Amino acid sequence: MSLASRLAQQLDGVQITIIDNRTQHYYQPGFTLIGAGIKTADYVVSQTASYIPAGVKWVQEKVQEIDPESNKVVTGSGQVVPYDFLFVATGLELDYEQIQGMDASLIGKHGIGSIYNGPEAASATWQLLSGFSESGGRGVLPALTQR
Ligand SMILES: Cc1cc2nc3c(=O)[nH]c(=O)nc-3n(C[C@H](O)[C@H](O)[C@H](O)COP(=O)(O)OP(=O)(O)OC[C@H]3O[C@@H](n4cnc5c(N)ncnc54)[C@H](O)[C@@H]3O)c2cc1C
């Protein structure tokens, strides 16, 4: 988004296209504030549409395939988008399942917290932390309280 904005300001006579299927924009640094109970989950969520720079085309789809030999990308619906220059900025995808015994649905349960999976996970982490401080761990960490 930042790159598209800078290029749109500096270049004349070009067509800039952003391809991203996500309509909600997450202010990721704010996840820490949700996890600390300072902000609620909706604080970090806004609409991608409000950040698309003027003159930039937004294709609301996922890229399925990149064909660097014929300079084109293909979207999930099969739309072919040709390009002269392609910038790939897909962020990262978290794979909690790679941790043995873990999956994202466990966040907020059994003493497991993680703010990185999104606003709801950050909020569940705060619920867990505040519950822990209220209970002193009783019922949250049974193994510890039995000692
Ligand atoms: C808790 C936390 C705190 C942070 N604090 C800071 C901070 O204080 N300062 C700072 O500078 N940075 C901070 N960061 C890092 C910063 O938020 C990220 O570096 C930044 O958001 C990455 O931007 P990006 O565009 O590379 O990826 P993202 O913002 O993740 O965007 C990637 C986009 O690619 C799209 N996408 C993925 N695959 C496809 C596909 N196949 N087709 C189409 N679209 C696709 C996604 O839908 C997404 O919209 C923080 C991050 C976290 C999680």
The ligand as an ORCA input file, in Angstrom:
! r2SCAN-3c Opt
* xyz 0 1
  C       2.104     -7.174     16.926
  C       2.826     -6.432     15.827
  C       3.440     -5.218     16.111
  C       4.120     -4.525     15.114
  N       4.694     -3.309     15.415
  C       5.318     -2.607     14.445
  C       5.876     -1.327     14.703
  O       5.797     -0.808     15.816
  N       6.504     -0.682     13.684
  C       6.608     -1.223     12.429
  O       7.195     -0.602     11.534
  N       6.079     -2.433     12.157
  C       5.431     -3.119     13.122
  N       4.894     -4.352     12.831
  C       5.133     -4.940     11.526
  C       4.216     -4.373     10.443
  O       2.861     -4.370     10.849
  C       4.404     -5.285      9.247
  O       5.788     -5.334      8.936
  C       3.667     -4.775      8.052
  O       2.287     -4.729      8.288
  C       3.944     -5.700      6.896
  O       3.331     -5.144      5.756
  P       3.174     -6.000      4.473
  O       2.451     -5.163      3.484
  O       4.479     -6.600      4.108
  O       2.248     -7.238      4.928
  P       0.725     -7.215      5.427
  O       0.378     -5.948      6.115
  O       0.538     -8.512      6.153
  O      -0.082     -7.246      4.060
  C       0.019     -8.338      3.186
  C      -1.214     -8.327      2.310
  O      -1.034     -9.293      1.279
  C      -2.279     -9.892      1.032
  N      -2.054    -11.191      0.379
  C      -1.384    -12.268      0.866
  N      -1.385    -13.254     -0.042
  C      -2.073    -12.794     -1.127
  C      -2.431    -13.346     -2.385
  N      -2.071    -14.592     -2.734
  N      -3.144    -12.580     -3.254
  C      -3.492    -11.311     -2.917
  N      -3.199    -10.736     -1.749
  C      -2.499    -11.473     -0.860
  C      -2.953    -10.012      2.388
  O      -4.352    -10.126      2.245
  C      -2.512     -8.694      3.054
  O      -3.482     -7.677      2.886
  C       4.190     -5.062     13.806
  C       3.561     -6.283     13.510
  C       2.875     -6.961     14.508
  C       2.178     -8.263     14.171
*
